[in-house]
Amino acid sequence: MCDTLVALGGVTADGVTLFGKNSDREPNEAHHVVRIPAADHAAGSKVKCTYIEMPQVSHTYAVLLSKPFWIWGAEMGANEHGLTIGNEAVYTRVPYQKGPALIGMDFLRMALERARTADEALHVITSLLEEFGQGGNHGYRHKTYYHNSFLIADPSSAWVLETAGREWAAERVGDIRSISNGITIGSRWDLASANLVKFAVDKGWCSRSEQFHFGRCYSDPLYTTLSRCKDRQCQTTDALTAQRGHITVRTMMQALRDHGPRGDQPYAPDRGVRDYEVCAHVGFGPIRATGTTGSMVSHLAPDGPTHFVTGTAAACTSLFKPAWLDADVPGQEAVPGGTYAQATLFWRHEALHRATLRDYATRLPLYAGEREALEQRFVDEALARRRESPRVHAEFAEACFAEAARAEQAWLERVEAMLRRAPTGWLYERAWCGFNREARMPVR
């Protein structure tokens, strides 16, 4: 489960296109943020994706990837031209190809490496999809099969691309758009696969072409409903629409931290086995088996795109830190895995994240205000430096990541000093005991 959103320059505060995404994965599926330089490749070269090899192109662009540690592709990322993409799982009636194949995150990375604009990226993905199809296990410890949708943005335009097997439809974004884990395109689109409507009619999903609606015809009703994708898409769309004309980087970050309407009740991640919000927290059972393990917000200024990444779980407990395509991401030399490793950013933050979860309502406020202030400074100062040299970008990113690490260590000590903890639901407690045991997590 994930959420991806975009606001084009006509509705933002400074006229710059903004993009954001939460990546929701299994709790011990560590997230990794990495920059891969541009490269030239010899004729006839192959590239090894997550499961299969593909023909390589002669030149690949530099990319910034925010990804599960074990996957070749990425949940979200950007390239040196300001092209930025996020992908989503969608559940459809088309049978899933369970053998080795291209997964959605592979398509995303190949588009970033091979395309300069959103239009080009759309062509890259759909061409590969129609030629090779999609499939394979997308899950880490638990096998998971689905098809994919994409939100593709560059500094001046954006597309929504939704797929089912080898069929697809694409809609050009007007101003504000978000996608979640369901097909959102209905009876209107700007581009589509040649067989999109006929396939559905032949399957009996609608009786004639005039009745065709992509979402209704192709969606798997059970999994689409259980994902609560419509609710989450409404939450992110409403959050941006309420700020139309005033949308900022911080607006996008706040939208990604949304826990949904609660009335007078404070948010509690241990409540419910079906609750699934934009800022997602793992709980008990198959519906809440994933949570937000990484987040990204991009300011796509044509004269200097700036990206902000967490590289850590739960947007509400994490700090967004600046990253550019002309400088390496600090502290990412050690690649995280599926068990605790103090040397990695993801797992160091997990000490704070999981300690906070043990009494969320009391412990998060101990540092949330400081996190907001520090993050605002990071954003303001990074955007002021967006036209600076790679050396300035590298030094400032290094300083921000180091300051974030010191702040999180201080917050962890503050949280752990609270001996009292609120009781949590038995099923929730049991689930997290299992996750921590599997990760060999030193939870106190």
C-alpha positions in Angstrom: 0.0 0.0 0.0 1.3 3.5 -0.9 0.2 7.0 -1.7 1.6 9.3 -4.4 0.6 12.9 -5.1 1.5 15.8 -7.3 0.7 19.5 -7.6 1.6 21.3 -10.8 3.1 24.8 -10.7 -0.2 26.6 -11.4 -1.5 25.7 -8.0 1.6 25.9 -5.8 2.8 28.8 -3.7 6.0 29.5 -5.8 4.9 28.2 -9.2 7.0 25.0 -9.0 5.7 21.5 -9.5 5.7 19.4 -6.2 5.7 15.6 -5.9 5.4 13.4 -2.9 5.2 9.7 -2.0 5.0 7.3 0.9 6.4 3.8 0.3 4.6 1.2 2.4 6.4 -2.1 2.8 6.9 -4.8 5.4 8.2 -3.5 8.8 11.6 -5.2 8.5 12.0 -4.4 4.8 14.6 -1.7 5.2 14.5 1.3 2.9 17.6 2.6 1.1 18.2 5.9 -0.6 21.0 5.9 -3.2 22.3 8.0 -6.1 23.5 6.2 -9.2 25.6 8.2 -11.6 25.0 8.5 -15.3 26.8 5.8 -17.4 27.5 4.7 -20.9 27.1 1.0 -21.9 28.6 -1.1 -24.6 26.5 -2.3 -27.5 24.7 -5.6 -26.6 24.9 -5.0 -22.8 22.3 -6.5 -20.5 21.0 -5.1 -17.3 20.0 -7.5 -14.4 16.7 -6.2 -12.9 15.1 -7.8 -9.8 14.5 -11.1 -11.4 15.3 -11.0 -15.1 17.9 -9.6 -17.5 16.9 -6.9 -20.1 18.7 -5.3 -23.0 20.5 -2.2 -21.8 20.5 1.1 -23.6 23.6 3.0 -24.7 23.3 5.7 -22.0 21.6 5.8 -18.6 20.9 9.1 -16.7 21.9 9.7 -13.1 19.1 8.7 -10.7 18.2 9.1 -7.1 16.4 6.0 -5.9 14.3 5.4 -2.7 13.9 1.7 -2.6 13.5 -1.5 -0.7 17.0 -2.8 -0.1 16.6 -6.1 -2.0 15.0 -4.8 -5.2 16.9 -3.5 -8.2 14.2 -0.9 -9.0 12.6 1.7 -6.7 9.3 2.7 -5.1 10.1 6.3 -6.0 12.9 8.3 -7.5 14.1 11.1 -9.7 16.7 11.7 -12.4 19.1 14.4 -13.4 16.5 16.1 -15.6 14.0 16.5 -12.8 11.8 13.6 -13.9 10.3 12.0 -10.8 8.1 8.9 -10.5 6.3 6.9 -7.9 4.5 3.6 -8.3 1.5 1.9 -6.6 0.2 -1.6 -6.3 -3.2 -2.1 -8.0 -5.3 -5.2 -7.7 -7.0 -6.4 -10.9 -9.0 -9.2 -12.4 -6.2 -10.0 -14.9 -4.3 -13.1 -13.7 -0.9 -12.3 -12.2 2.2 -13.7 -13.8 3.9 -15.3 -10.8 7.1 -16.4 -12.4 10.2 -14.1 -12.8 9.3 -11.0 -14.7 9.6 -7.2 -14.6 8.0 -5.8 -11.4 6.6 -2.3 -11.1 9.7 -0.9 -9.4 11.9 -2.2 -12.3 9.7 -0.2 -14.8 10.1 2.9 -12.6 13.9 2.7 -12.5 14.2 2.0 -16.2 12.0 5.0 -17.0 14.2 7.2 -14.8 17.4 6.0 -16.4 16.1 6.2 -20.0 13.8 9.3 -20.2 14.2 13.0 -19.9 10.5 14.0 -19.6 7.2 12.7 -18.3 6.0 12.1 -21.9 9.2 10.0 -22.6 8.9 8.1 -19.3 5.3 7.2 -20.2 6.4 5.8 -23.5 9.3 3.8 -21.9 7.0 2.1 -19.4 4.2 1.3 -21.8 6.5 0.0 -24.5 8.3 -2.3 -22.0 4.9 -3.4 -20.6 3.5 -4.3 -23.9 6.6 -6.1 -25.0 7.5 -8.0 -21.8 4.5 -7.9 -19.6 4.7 -7.6 -15.8 4.7 -10.0 -12.9 6.8 -11.6 -10.2 6.7 -11.5 -6.5 6.8 -8.0 -5.1 6.9 -9.0 -1.5 9.9 -9.4 0.9 9.1 -12.2 3.4 5.5 -12.7 2.2 4.9 -13.3 -1.5 2.7 -10.6 -2.9 1.4 -10.2 -6.4 -0.2 -7.2 -8.0 -0.2 -4.9 -11.1 1.0 -1.3 -11.0 0.1 2.3 -11.4 2.5 5.3 -11.7 2.5 9.0 -11.1 5.0 10.5 -13.5 6.1 14.2 -13.1 8.6 16.6 -14.6 9.0 20.3 -13.9 6.2 21.2 -16.3 3.8 18.2 -16.7 2.6 15.0 -15.1 0.8 11.8 -16.1 -1.1 9.1 -14.2 -0.5 5.6 -15.8 -2.6 2.7 -14.6 -2.0 -0.9 -15.7 -3.6 -4.4 -15.6 -1.5 -7.1 -17.1 -0.4 -5.7 -20.5 -3.3 -3.3 -20.8 -3.1 0.3 -19.6 -4.6 3.8 -19.7 -3.0 7.2 -19.0 -4.4 10.5 -18.0 -2.6 13.9 -18.2 -2.7 15.7 -14.9 -4.4 19.1 -14.9 -3.2 20.5 -11.6 -3.7 18.4 -8.5 -3.7 14.6 -8.6 -3.1 11.7 -6.3 -3.2 7.9 -6.6 -3.4 5.1 -4.1 -3.9 1.3 -4.5 -6.8 1.3 -6.9 -7.5 2.2 -10.6 -8.7 5.8 -10.7 -9.2 6.2 -14.5 -12.8 5.5 -15.6 -14.3 6.1 -19.0 -12.0 8.9 -20.1 -8.3 8.9 -20.7 -5.8 10.6 -23.0 -3.9 7.5 -24.1 -4.5 3.7 -23.8 -3.4 0.3 -25.0 -5.0 -0.7 -28.2 -6.8 -3.7 -26.7 -7.9 -2.1 -23.4 -11.7 -2.0 -24.0 -12.0 -5.1 -26.2 -10.2 -7.2 -23.6 -12.8 -6.3 -21.0 -15.7 -6.9 -23.3 -14.3 -10.3 -24.4 -14.0 -11.2 -20.7 -17.6 -10.2 -20.0 -16.6 -7.5 -17.6 -18.9 -5.2 -19.6 -21.4 -6.0 -22.3 -20.4 -3.4 -24.8 -17.7 -0.7 -25.3 -20.1 2.1 -24.4 -20.4 0.8 -20.9 -16.6 0.5 -20.4 -15.1 2.0 -17.2 -11.5 1.1 -16.6 -11.8 1.0 -12.8 -15.1 -0.9 -12.6 -14.2 -3.4 -15.3 -10.6 -4.3 -14.3 -10.4 -3.8 -10.5 -10.4 -6.8 -8.1 -13.3 -5.6 -5.8 -12.1 -7.4 -2.7 -8.5 -6.4 -2.5 -9.2 -2.9 -3.8 -11.8 -2.4 -1.1 -9.6 -3.8 1.7 -6.8 -1.4 0.7 -9.0 1.6 1.6 -7.5 3.3 -1.5 -10.5 5.5 -2.1 -10.4 6.9 1.4 -6.6 7.6 1.2 -6.8 9.2 -2.2 -9.5 11.5 -1.0 -7.4 12.4 2.1 -4.4 13.4 0.0 -6.5 15.2 -2.7 -8.4 17.1 -0.1 -5.2 18.1 1.7 -3.8 19.6 -1.5 -7.1 21.1 -2.7 -7.5 23.0 0.6 -4.2 24.7 0.0 -4.7 25.4 -3.7 -2.5 28.3 -4.7 -0.5 28.0 -1.5 0.9 24.5 -1.7 4.4 24.2 -0.5 7.0 21.5 0.2 5.8 21.4 3.8 2.2 21.0 2.6 3.3 17.8 0.8 5.1 16.5 3.9 2.1 17.2 6.1 -0.1 15.3 3.6 2.2 12.3 3.8 1.9 12.4 7.6 -1.9 12.3 7.6 -3.5 9.7 9.9 -7.0 10.5 8.7 -10.1 12.0 10.5 -10.3 11.0 14.2 -12.8 13.4 15.6 -11.9 14.1 19.3 -9.8 10.9 19.5 -6.0 11.1 19.2 -4.4 8.8 16.6 -3.3 5.4 18.1 -1.5 3.0 15.8 -2.6 0.0 17.9 -6.3 0.5 17.2 -8.1 -1.6 14.7 -7.1 -4.4 12.3 -8.4 -2.7 9.2 -7.3 1.0 9.7 -4.9 2.0 7.0 -4.0 5.6 6.6 -1.7 7.7 4.4 1.0 7.6 7.1 0.6 3.9 7.5 1.5 1.9 10.6 1.8 -1.9 10.7 -0.6 -3.8 13.0 -1.9 -7.3 13.3 -3.2 -9.3 10.4 -3.0 -9.3 6.6 -4.6 -5.9 6.0 -2.1 -4.0 8.1 0.9 -6.1 7.2 2.7 -3.1 5.7 3.6 0.4 6.9 5.4 3.5 5.6 9.1 2.6 5.4 10.3 5.6 3.4 9.0 9.0 2.1 10.1 11.5 -0.5 9.0 15.0 -1.5 10.4 16.8 -4.6 10.5 20.5 -5.5 10.9 20.3 -9.3 12.2 23.8 -10.1 13.5 23.8 -13.7 16.6 25.6 -12.6 17.5 23.2 -9.8 15.2 20.3 -8.6 15.6 19.6 -4.9 14.5 16.4 -3.2 13.8 15.6 0.4 14.0 12.0 1.6 13.5 10.3 5.0 15.2 7.0 4.2 13.4 5.9 7.4 10.1 4.4 8.6 6.9 6.3 9.5 6.7 9.8 8.1 5.4 11.0 11.4 8.6 9.9 13.3 11.0 10.8 10.5 12.9 13.9 9.3 12.9 14.8 5.6 16.5 15.7 4.6 17.7 17.3 1.4 19.2 15.4 -1.6 20.4 16.4 -5.0 21.3 14.5 -8.2 24.8 16.1 -8.3 25.9 14.9 -4.9 25.9 11.5 -3.1 23.3 10.9 -0.4 25.2 11.0 3.0 25.5 8.0 5.1 24.2 5.5 2.6 27.4 3.5 2.0 26.2 0.8 4.4 23.3 -0.9 2.7 20.6 -2.0 5.2 19.2 -5.5 5.2 16.3 -7.3 7.0 17.9 -7.3 10.4 19.1 -4.6 12.8 22.4 -2.9 11.9 23.5 0.2 13.8 25.6 1.3 10.9 22.6 2.0 8.7 20.3 5.0 8.7 17.1 3.0 8.5 17.9 0.8 11.5 19.3 3.5 13.7 16.0 5.4 13.2 14.0 2.2 14.0 15.2 2.5 17.6 13.3 5.8 17.8 10.4 4.7 15.7 9.7 1.5 17.6 10.3 3.1 21.0 7.7 5.8 20.1 5.2 3.2 19.1 5.2 1.7 22.6 3.3 4.8 23.8 2.6 6.8 20.7 0.2 9.4 22.1 2.6 10.4 24.8 6.0 9.9 23.2 5.6 11.5 19.8 4.8 14.9 21.3 8.1 14.8 23.1 9.9 15.6 19.9 7.3 16.4 17.2 7.6 20.2 17.6 11.4 20.1 17.4 11.2 17.9 14.3 8.9 20.4 12.6 11.2 23.3 13.3 14.4 21.5 12.2 12.7 20.2 9.1 11.4 23.7 8.2 15.0 25.0 8.4 16.3 22.2 6.2 13.7 23.0 3.6 14.2 26.7 3.6 18.0 26.6 3.5 18.1 23.7 0.9 15.8 25.6 -1.5 17.9 28.7 -1.1 20.9 26.6 -2.2 19.3 24.8 -5.1 21.3 26.7 -7.8 24.6 26.2 -5.9 27.5 24.0 -6.9 27.7 20.2 -6.3 30.2 20.9 -3.6 27.8 23.2 -1.7 25.0 20.6 -2.2 27.2 17.8 -0.8 28.4 19.8 2.2 24.9 21.0 3.1 23.3 17.6 2.7 26.1 16.1 4.9 25.4 18.8 7.6 21.7 18.1 7.5 22.0 14.3 7.8 24.5 14.7 10.6 22.3 17.2 12.5 19.3 14.9 12.0 21.2 12.0 13.4 22.2 14.0 16.5 18.6 15.2 17.0 17.2 11.7 16.7 19.7 10.3 19.2 18.6 13.0 21.7 14.9 12.3 21.0 15.5 8.6 21.5 17.1 9.2 24.9 14.2 11.5 25.9 11.7 8.8 24.8 13.5 6.0 26.6 13.7 8.1 29.8 9.9 7.6 30.0 9.6 4.4 32.0 5.8 4.5 31.8 4.1 3.2 28.7 0.5 3.0 27.7 -1.1 -0.4 27.3 -1.6 -1.5 23.7 -3.9 -4.1 22.2 -2.8 -7.7 22.6 -2.9 -8.5 18.9 -0.8 -5.3 18.1 1.7 -6.1 20.9 2.0 -9.7 19.7 2.6 -8.6 16.1 5.4 -6.2 17.0 7.1 -8.7 19.3 7.3 -11.0 16.3 8.6 -8.2 14.0 11.3 -7.2 16.6 12.3 -10.8 17.1 12.7 -11.4 13.4 14.8 -8.2 13.0 16.9 -9.0 16.1 15.9 -5.6 17.3 17.3 -4.4 20.6 14.0 -2.9 21.8 14.1 -1.8 25.4 
